[in-house]
Amino acid sequence: MIKLFLTRSSIPGSSYPTVAAAFFVESIFDASVGVLVLIFAFTQGVFPKPPDFSKLNSFDISYLAEHFRFTLFLITALALLGLFAFAVLSMRARAFWARVRQGVTMLGDRPRYLREVVAWQAVSWMCRFTAFWFLLDAFRVGGSIKNVLLVFAINQVAGAVPFTPGGAGVQQALLVKVFAGSAPTAVVAAYSVGQQIAIAAFTESGASKLTSPWSSLNGRSTAYIRSRMRMMPENGTESR
C-alpha cells in the first residue's frame, strides 16, 4: 500500500487503478518464482509446515496459526475491503477500466514484456541470490543453492505477515528453525539481524544517491507507467 501511494504521488497525472494494474504486471513473474521456491522449501524436510507455525518463537505468525478463526476472519475482512474499494472505483466504469487497461498494456506486447519486465526481474532475483549466498558464507551458516532457496522461501512467508517491517520477527524465527541443523542458534540469529541491517543500509545508501523521484521505488515499472500516462489524453483513451 505504501509503495502504491508513493508511486502514485511520484507520477503526475497517474491514477491508482493504473499504478495497481502495473504492479500486477510485474508481480506475475515474482509470484511464479515464489511458488516454485515455496514448493522446493516444503519438500526439503526442514521447512515447517503451516500447522507448525504456531510453535515458532514469533508472536505474529504463531498467533495467526493458533487462532485459525481470527485468521480466517482477517482474510475475509481484507477480501471484503478489496471488493468494496473495487466497487467504489468501478462506479466510474468506463474511466476505471480504461485506466486498468492502461496499466496492463505491457502484457499485450510479449517481446517487450519479456525484455523490459521479466528480464530485469530475473536480474533482480539473481542479485538477491548472490547477496544471500555471500551473507550465508560470511556468517558461517553455509552458502549453497539449497540454503539460498530456503532463505527466499522464508522471505516469502515473512512478507505475507505485515505486522513488522519486512516481517523481521517471522523471518528470524523461521531462520532459526530452518537452519537449526546447519549452525548454532546464536549464529543464525546473528545472520538474521546482520542480513536485515546490511540490506537496509545498502538500500538506503543507494536510494540516497538517486536523483529521480521514482527510481528508488522501481525504476523500470514506474518509468513505464509514466510513459503510458503521457500517451493518454484526458478522456482516458490512448492516442495513436
N, C-alpha and C positions, 0 to 999 in steps of 0.2 A: 504493500500500500504506500509506503514511504517513497519507494522508487517510482511508482506511478505518479504520485503527486509532484515529486521533484522534476521528473521528465516532462510532465505536462506544463509545469511552471517555466521550464527552461526553453520551451519551443513556442515562440509567438504564434498565435493563431491555431494551435493544436487543440484537440479535444480528448477527453478521457476515453471515449469509445475507440478512437483511432489508436491512441497510445496503448491501451489494453490489448487491442487486436494485434498490434505489432509485437507486444510481449508474448502473446500466444504463439506467433510465428517462430520466435526464437526459442520458445520452450519445448517445441516438438523434439528437437534433437536432444536437448538435455534430459527430457523425460524418458526418451527411448533408451539412452545410455544408462540413465539412473535405474531403470527397471532391470536391465541386464546385470548391472553391478549388484543390486539387491538380491537377485536370484543366485548369483555366484556366492555372495556372502552367506546366505541361508543354507547353502549346500556344503559349507566347509566344516560344520560341526562346532564352531567356536562362537558363532554369532547367535545371541539369544533370540529365541522365537518371541513373537509378540506377547503371548501369555506370560512369559518370564520377565517382561519389562517391569512388572510390579516389584520384582526382587532387586532391582537396580538401586544403587545409592544416589538417586536423583529424585527430588520431590516431585517435579513437574510431570515427568513421564511415568513414574511409579504411581502417582495419584490417579492419572488418567487410566492406567492399566488396571488399578484396583477398583475404580468406580466406573464400571462399564456403562451404567445407565446415564451418568453425568456426561461421559464422553460422547455417547450417542445423542444426548440432548444438545450438547455443544455443536456437534457436527450438523445436526438438523437445523439448529438456530442459524448457523453460518450459511447453510444452504438456502434457508428462507430469506435471510438478509440479502443474499446474492440475487435471488429471484425477485425480491422487491425492488432492488436497485435496477435490475434488468427491465422490470415492468415500468418503472418511472421513466427510464431513458427511452423505452420503446413508445411512449406516448407520442413522441415526435418521430413516428416510424420511418418516414422517408429519409429524413436527415440522419437519424441514428444508424440505419443500415448502410447509408452511403458512407458514413464515417468508418463503420466496421469494415466494409469492403475496401476502403482506402488503406486500412491497416494491414489487410491480408493480401494485398495486390501482389506481393512478392511471391506468393505460392503459385500464382499463375505463370510465372517465369522460372521454370525449374532450373535451367543453367545458371541464372543469376542468383537464385536461392541457394544453390549448392556452392557457388563461388563466393557470395557476399555474406552468407549467414552460416551455413554448415561448415565451410572451410575454416572460418575464424573461430567458431565454437570448438571445432576439433583441435585447433591450435591451443585454445584456452585449456581444454582438458589435458593436453599433453604437457603444458607448462605446469599445471597443478600436479600432474603425475610426477614430474621431475622434482618439484619442490617437496612433495611429501616423501619421496624416496630419500632425498638428501637429509631431510629433517629426521626421518626414522633412523638413518645411519648415524647422524650427529648425536642423537640421544641414546644410541646403542640398543635400540629396540629391534633393528634389523630391517634394512631396505630390501624389499623383494616385490615382485609383481603381486603376489598374493596379499602381502601386508598393505600395499598401497591401495589395492581394490577394497580391502576391508575398511581402510580409512575413508575412502569415498562413500562406502555404504553407511558408515557411522555418520558422516556429514549429511547424507540424505535423510536419515532418521532424525537427527538433531534439528535439521532445518524445518522439519514438519511440526516441531513443538516450539512455537514462537514466544515462549514465556520469558526467555533470557536472550540477550544479544547473541545471535549466531548459534543458539542452542548450546551455550557453553557448558551448563551443568549436565545436560544429557550426553553431550559429547565426551566429557571427562569420564562419566560413569560407564559408558559403553567401551571407551578405550581401555579402561582398567579391566573390564570383564573380558573383552575380546583378546587382549594381549597378556592375559594373566600367565599363560604358559611360555611367553617369549621373553619377558623381562619382569623384574620386581615391580610391585605396585608403585613404589616411590618414583621409580624411573619412568613408568608410563604416565603417572600424574605430572611429572616434570615435563615430559614431552607434550602432553596436552596443553599445559599452560604456556610453554615455550612456543608451541605452534601458533596458538592464538595471538601471542604478543608479536611474533615475527611477521605473521601475515598482516596483522593490523598496522604495524609500523611501516611495512613495505607499501601497503595500500595508501596510508596517509601520506607517506613521503612522495609517492608517485602522483597522487591526486593534487598535492600542493603545488606541483610543478606544471600542471596543465593549465593552459590559458583558456581553452574553450569551455563554456559552461556546461556542455553536455558530454564532454569527453570522459569525465570522471565517472559517469554512470555506465554508459555502454556506447562507445564512440560509433560503432558501426550501425547499431539499431537506431540510435537517436538521429544520426545523420540521414539515415534512410527515411525516418518519419518526417524530418524537416524537408527533405526534397519532395516527398509526396504532398506535404502541405502546400508547397509553393506551386505545385501543379494543379491544385484545386481552387477554383474560384469560389466566391462567397456562397453561391447557390448549392454547393455540395456535389457538383458533377465534375468529372475530370476533364481537363482541357486536352484537346488532341493536337 
